[in-house]
């Protein structure tokens, strides 16, 4: 089974809980399509303090390591966070297959 990194908004002000649910739905979509989804943004903030600069840097390091190990990189919804843009850029530099989906899991061109 191929692995896919799920990139979606998460730490957006007061929408964290809604974004978490959306990310789980995106993971289910990937799983239903034959992929093993990787979404560290939904659990790393529970282990490390996202609002501590040193620990936030560790979160991004872990995310980059996960991207290296994944076969593909999928972006869902309208990403507005700088962190998401940085991860997309990193995936491009890693030569990953990147697919963009809207919030309804429809492939964007």
Phi, psi and omega in degrees: 000130178287151176257148179223134175276128180262114178254119179205158179301141178222299185273056181258093177042241186271010185257015185304312182296317177296318180294325178297314179299316179300317180298320176297322177294321177295322176297318178297319177302313179298315180299315180296341179258018173089015180246154172263112185280141176239120181221074184296341180294342180272345179238332182299324177296345175275339181264319181243154182275107181299334184267002174260122187304317180295318182285328175297320177297323177295321178301313180294325176297316178297319178298316179297319177297321178294320178300317179304322186276343183277152177282324182222169182225117182246134179251130182241137174072190179272107179272129181237356183274139178303321180300320178297316179299320179297321180289323176298314178301318179297317179298321177299313180297332178278355179074027181284149169291125182241130177235142180247131180235150173279183184291350178260011179069026174268132181296130178261154178254000000 
